[in-house]
Amino acid sequence: MVRVFAFILLTAIATPAFAQQPYPSKPVRIVSPFPPGGGNDALCRAVAPKLSENLKQQVIVENRAGANGIVGTEVAARSAPDGYTILLIPSGHAVNASLYKKLPFDSIRDFTPITLAASSPLVLAVHPSLPVKNVKDVIALAKSRPGQLTYVSSGIGSSGHLAGALFDTLTGTKMVHIPYKGMALAITDLMGGQVTMTFGTSLSVIPQVRSGRLRALATTGATRSPALPDLPTIAETGVPGYEASLWYGFVGPAKIPPEIVNRLNSAIIAVLQMTEIRERLASQGVDPIYNTPEEFAKLLVNDLDRWAKVVKRAGVQPE
């Protein structure tokens, strides 16, 4: 608890020089620390045009991919705390602190939370040629072929990787994780049949499911997603207690002045409340959500502690 309040106090410290300037008076940059085509990028590009209208300034999405999001995250952390560079992080941001011994930033202290943006379960999807119709079939097939079934993700320690590791732990299966540098390439190979399955983001998987190029079996949330009500959860189809959801949220460098944080918070929330945006995201299996900077700060600290236990238990190691 002390760590939470210290973090909130630290991120609330203003820099008077920035507070004196009208905001925003120039373009705002959203850094997406993953390649184009994945869930993080898709959400950035859904929000950016409407945020530009709201702020009355151009909002530019900049992809800075690499090292499981670390490259782009460092870019944002080292940017001026003036509100002109913000970053969309996935819940995997909290995982990296436990996965990598030396990060070029502190996952908590070097960032100013702005708001959550979206929540989504991952989707267990397979190539249509795989002879499975449900989760129980996957478990049976994986046990009959230990070390032969493969699942792809956007990188070691990503949400998709940990979702698969948790699946193996709870079911006693032994599948092989194949990390990619982003979901776009991973999904391409999955559709081509080079790999078996994925615990992928709704944004990257659902369009391919609807086109018939992938088959969705279940979602990873604790309950069914309002955006994907026809898909059962993994927990209800053979793995009690299984849950591995994904969230996205906006942060900026540490010490952004509170008035700018509040301006961004209200502007982003206004975009997320738009019917057009809600329907667009819902069609891709994503539920828009939002909260206060203080609430987001608490979530980050809690998730960092929670995923540290999962990483240790699963024995996940970086490349």
C-alpha positions as CSV (number, residue, x, y, z in Angstrom):
1,M,0.0,0.0,0.0
2,V,2.9,2.4,0.8
3,R,4.3,1.7,-2.7
4,V,0.9,2.6,-4.3
5,F,0.6,6.0,-2.5
6,A,4.3,6.8,-3.1
7,F,3.8,6.1,-6.8
8,I,0.7,8.3,-7.0
9,L,2.4,11.1,-5.2
10,L,5.5,10.8,-7.4
11,T,3.5,10.9,-10.7
12,A,1.5,13.9,-9.4
13,I,4.6,16.2,-9.1
14,A,4.3,18.9,-11.7
15,T,6.9,20.6,-13.8
16,P,6.0,24.4,-13.7
17,A,7.7,25.2,-17.0
18,F,5.4,22.8,-18.9
19,A,2.3,23.9,-16.9
20,Q,2.7,27.5,-18.2
21,Q,2.3,26.5,-21.8
22,P,-1.2,26.2,-23.4
23,Y,-2.0,22.5,-24.0
24,P,-2.0,21.2,-26.6
25,S,-0.3,23.7,-28.9
26,K,1.3,21.1,-31.2
27,P,0.8,17.5,-32.4
28,V,0.6,14.7,-29.9
29,R,2.4,11.5,-30.4
30,I,1.0,8.1,-29.4
31,V,3.8,5.5,-29.2
32,S,2.7,1.9,-29.9
33,P,5.5,-0.3,-28.8
34,F,4.5,-3.1,-31.2
35,P,4.5,-3.5,-35.0
36,P,1.5,-2.5,-37.2
37,G,-1.3,-5.1,-37.5
38,G,-1.5,-6.2,-33.8
39,G,-4.1,-5.4,-31.1
40,N,-2.0,-2.5,-29.6
41,D,-1.6,-0.8,-33.0
42,A,-5.3,-1.3,-33.9
43,L,-6.5,0.3,-30.7
44,C,-4.1,3.3,-31.2
45,R,-5.4,3.9,-34.7
46,A,-9.0,3.6,-33.6
47,V,-8.6,6.2,-30.9
48,A,-6.1,8.7,-32.6
49,P,-8.4,10.3,-35.2
50,K,-11.2,11.1,-32.7
51,L,-8.7,12.2,-30.1
52,S,-7.3,14.6,-32.6
53,E,-10.8,16.1,-33.1
54,N,-11.2,16.3,-29.3
55,L,-7.8,18.0,-28.7
56,K,-8.0,20.1,-31.8
57,Q,-4.4,19.0,-32.7
58,Q,-3.0,16.3,-34.9
59,V,-2.5,13.0,-33.0
60,I,0.1,10.8,-34.7
61,V,0.6,7.0,-34.0
62,E,4.2,6.0,-34.1
63,N,5.2,2.3,-34.0
64,R,8.4,1.6,-32.2
65,A,8.5,-2.1,-32.0
66,G,11.1,-4.4,-30.4
67,A,12.0,-6.5,-27.4
68,N,8.5,-7.4,-26.3
69,G,7.5,-3.7,-26.2
70,I,10.6,-2.5,-24.3
71,V,12.0,-0.4,-27.2
72,G,8.9,1.8,-27.6
73,T,8.3,1.9,-23.9
74,E,11.8,3.3,-23.3
75,V,11.2,5.9,-26.0
76,A,8.2,7.2,-24.2
77,A,9.8,7.0,-20.8
78,R,12.7,9.2,-22.0
79,S,10.4,11.8,-23.6
80,A,9.7,15.2,-22.1
81,P,6.9,15.1,-19.5
82,D,4.8,17.7,-21.4
83,G,1.9,15.6,-22.6
84,Y,3.0,15.5,-26.2
85,T,4.2,11.9,-26.1
86,I,2.0,9.2,-24.6
87,L,2.2,5.5,-24.8
88,L,-0.4,2.7,-25.1
89,I,0.8,-0.2,-22.9
90,P,-0.8,-3.7,-22.7
91,S,-1.0,-5.6,-19.5
92,G,2.3,-7.3,-20.5
93,H,4.0,-4.1,-19.3
94,A,3.6,-5.4,-15.8
95,V,5.1,-8.7,-16.8
96,N,8.3,-7.3,-18.2
97,A,9.4,-6.1,-14.8
98,S,9.6,-9.7,-13.6
99,L,10.8,-11.2,-16.8
100,Y,13.8,-9.0,-17.5
101,K,16.5,-8.5,-14.9
102,K,17.6,-5.1,-16.3
103,L,15.0,-2.9,-18.0
104,P,16.1,0.5,-19.2
105,F,13.2,2.0,-17.2
106,D,11.3,1.4,-14.0
107,S,7.9,0.0,-14.9
108,I,6.2,2.1,-12.2
109,R,8.2,5.1,-11.3
110,D,9.1,6.2,-14.8
111,F,5.5,6.6,-16.0
112,T,2.4,8.7,-15.4
113,P,-0.8,6.7,-15.6
114,I,-3.6,8.4,-17.6
115,T,-6.4,5.9,-18.0
116,L,-7.2,2.4,-19.0
117,A,-8.6,2.2,-22.5
118,A,-9.8,-1.3,-23.2
119,S,-10.2,-4.8,-21.9
120,S,-10.3,-8.0,-23.8
121,P,-10.0,-11.7,-23.2
122,L,-7.5,-13.5,-25.4
123,V,-9.0,-15.9,-27.9
124,L,-7.8,-19.5,-28.2
125,A,-7.8,-19.9,-32.0
126,V,-6.5,-22.8,-34.1
127,H,-5.8,-23.4,-37.8
128,P,-8.9,-25.0,-39.4
129,S,-7.0,-28.1,-40.3
130,L,-6.4,-29.0,-36.6
131,P,-8.8,-31.9,-35.7
132,V,-10.3,-30.2,-32.6
133,K,-13.7,-28.6,-32.0
134,N,-13.3,-27.5,-28.3
135,V,-10.9,-27.1,-25.4
136,K,-11.2,-30.7,-24.3
137,D,-10.2,-31.8,-27.8
138,V,-7.1,-29.5,-27.6
139,I,-6.1,-31.0,-24.2
140,A,-6.6,-34.6,-25.5
141,L,-4.6,-33.9,-28.7
142,A,-1.8,-32.1,-26.8
143,K,-1.5,-35.0,-24.3
144,S,-1.3,-37.5,-27.2
145,R,1.4,-35.4,-28.9
146,P,3.5,-34.0,-26.1
147,G,5.9,-31.3,-27.5
148,Q,4.3,-31.3,-30.9
149,L,1.5,-28.8,-30.8
150,T,2.8,-25.2,-31.1
151,Y,1.3,-21.9,-30.1
152,V,2.4,-18.4,-31.2
153,S,2.5,-15.1,-29.4
154,S,3.9,-11.6,-29.9
155,G,6.9,-12.4,-27.8
156,I,8.4,-14.1,-24.8
157,G,6.6,-12.9,-21.7
158,S,3.7,-11.5,-23.7
159,S,0.1,-12.1,-22.6
160,G,-0.3,-14.8,-25.2
161,H,2.8,-16.6,-24.0
162,L,1.7,-16.5,-20.3
163,A,-1.8,-17.6,-21.3
164,G,-0.3,-20.7,-23.0
165,A,2.1,-21.4,-20.1
166,L,-0.8,-21.2,-17.6
167,F,-2.8,-23.5,-19.9
168,D,0.0,-26.1,-19.8
169,T,0.4,-25.7,-16.0
170,L,-3.3,-26.3,-15.3
171,T,-4.0,-29.1,-17.8
172,G,-0.7,-31.0,-17.7
173,T,-0.1,-30.5,-21.4
174,K,3.3,-29.7,-22.9
175,M,2.9,-27.4,-25.9
176,V,5.8,-25.5,-27.6
177,H,5.7,-21.7,-27.5
178,I,7.0,-19.9,-30.6
179,P,7.5,-16.1,-30.0
180,Y,7.2,-13.6,-32.8
181,K,8.1,-9.9,-33.1
182,G,4.4,-8.9,-33.1
183,M,1.1,-10.6,-33.7
184,A,0.8,-9.7,-37.4
185,L,3.5,-12.1,-38.4
186,A,2.4,-14.7,-36.0
187,I,-1.2,-14.7,-37.3
188,T,0.1,-14.8,-40.9
189,D,2.0,-18.1,-40.1
190,L,-0.9,-19.5,-38.2
191,M,-3.2,-18.9,-41.2
192,G,-0.6,-20.5,-43.4
193,G,-0.6,-23.6,-41.2
194,Q,3.1,-23.4,-40.2
195,V,2.0,-23.3,-36.5
196,T,-0.9,-24.8,-34.6
197,M,-2.7,-22.3,-32.5
198,T,-2.6,-19.0,-30.6
199,F,-3.9,-17.4,-27.4
200,G,-4.2,-14.2,-29.4
201,T,-5.7,-10.8,-28.9
202,S,-9.3,-10.3,-30.1
203,L,-8.2,-7.5,-32.3
204,S,-5.8,-9.6,-34.2
205,V,-7.7,-12.9,-34.2
206,I,-11.4,-12.2,-34.7
207,P,-11.2,-10.7,-38.2
208,Q,-9.5,-13.9,-39.3
209,V,-12.0,-16.1,-37.6
210,R,-14.9,-14.3,-39.3
211,S,-13.1,-14.8,-42.7
212,G,-12.9,-18.5,-42.0
213,R,-9.1,-18.6,-41.9
214,L,-8.9,-19.4,-38.2
215,R,-11.3,-21.3,-35.8
216,A,-12.0,-19.8,-32.4
217,L,-12.6,-22.3,-29.6
218,A,-12.8,-20.2,-26.4
219,T,-11.8,-17.0,-24.6
220,T,-9.5,-16.6,-21.7
221,G,-11.5,-14.4,-19.4
222,A,-13.1,-15.3,-16.1
223,T,-16.5,-14.8,-17.7
224,R,-17.8,-14.6,-21.2
225,S,-17.0,-11.4,-23.1
226,P,-19.9,-9.1,-23.9
227,A,-18.3,-8.6,-27.2
228,L,-18.0,-12.3,-27.9
229,P,-21.0,-13.8,-26.1
230,D,-21.1,-17.0,-28.2
231,L,-17.6,-18.1,-27.3
232,P,-17.3,-20.1,-24.0
233,T,-14.4,-19.4,-21.6
234,I,-11.6,-21.9,-21.2
235,A,-12.6,-22.2,-17.6
236,E,-16.2,-23.4,-18.4
237,T,-15.0,-25.8,-21.1
238,G,-12.6,-28.0,-19.2
239,V,-10.1,-25.9,-17.2
240,P,-11.7,-24.6,-13.9
241,G,-10.0,-21.6,-12.5
242,Y,-8.3,-20.6,-15.7
243,E,-8.2,-16.8,-16.4
244,A,-5.8,-14.7,-18.4
245,S,-7.3,-11.4,-19.7
246,L,-5.7,-8.5,-21.4
247,W,-6.0,-4.8,-20.8
248,Y,-4.6,-1.7,-22.6
249,G,-4.0,1.6,-21.0
250,F,-2.5,5.0,-21.7
251,V,0.5,6.3,-19.8
252,G,3.1,9.1,-20.3
253,P,6.6,9.8,-19.0
254,A,6.9,10.5,-15.2
255,K,5.9,13.9,-13.8
256,I,3.5,15.1,-16.4
257,P,1.7,18.1,-14.8
258,P,-1.7,17.0,-13.3
259,E,-3.7,19.5,-15.4
260,I,-2.3,17.9,-18.6
261,V,-3.0,14.4,-17.2
262,N,-6.5,15.4,-16.5
263,R,-7.0,16.9,-19.9
264,L,-5.7,13.7,-21.6
265,N,-7.8,11.6,-19.3
266,S,-11.0,13.4,-20.1
267,A,-10.2,13.6,-23.8
268,I,-9.5,9.9,-24.1
269,I,-12.5,8.9,-22.1
270,A,-14.7,11.0,-24.3
271,V,-13.4,9.1,-27.3
272,L,-14.0,5.7,-25.7
273,Q,-17.6,6.7,-24.9
274,M,-18.4,7.5,-28.5
275,T,-20.9,5.0,-30.0
276,E,-18.8,4.7,-33.2
277,I,-15.7,3.7,-31.2
278,R,-17.5,1.4,-28.9
279,E,-19.2,-0.4,-31.8
280,R,-15.9,-0.6,-33.7
281,L,-14.1,-2.1,-30.8
282,A,-16.9,-4.4,-29.8
283,S,-17.0,-5.8,-33.4
284,Q,-13.4,-6.9,-32.7
285,G,-14.0,-8.4,-29.3
286,V,-12.8,-5.5,-27.3
287,D,-14.6,-3.8,-24.4
288,P,-13.8,-0.1,-24.0
289,I,-13.1,0.8,-20.3
290,Y,-11.6,3.7,-18.5
291,N,-10.7,5.0,-15.0
292,T,-8.9,7.7,-13.1
293,P,-5.1,8.1,-13.1
294,E,-5.1,7.1,-9.5
295,E,-7.1,3.9,-10.1
296,F,-4.9,3.0,-13.0
297,A,-1.8,3.5,-10.8
298,K,-3.1,1.0,-8.3
299,L,-3.9,-1.6,-11.1
300,L,-0.3,-1.3,-12.4
301,V,1.2,-2.0,-9.0
302,N,-1.2,-4.9,-8.2
303,D,-0.6,-6.5,-11.6
304,L,3.1,-6.2,-11.3
305,D,3.0,-8.2,-8.1
306,R,0.4,-10.7,-9.5
307,W,2.3,-11.6,-12.7
308,A,5.6,-11.9,-10.8
309,K,4.2,-14.9,-9.2
310,V,2.9,-16.4,-12.5
311,V,6.3,-15.9,-14.2
312,K,8.1,-17.6,-11.3
313,R,5.7,-20.5,-11.2
314,A,5.8,-21.1,-14.9
315,G,9.6,-20.7,-15.1
316,V,9.3,-18.2,-18.0
317,Q,12.7,-17.0,-19.2
318,P,13.6,-14.3,-21.7
319,E,15.6,-15.1,-24.8
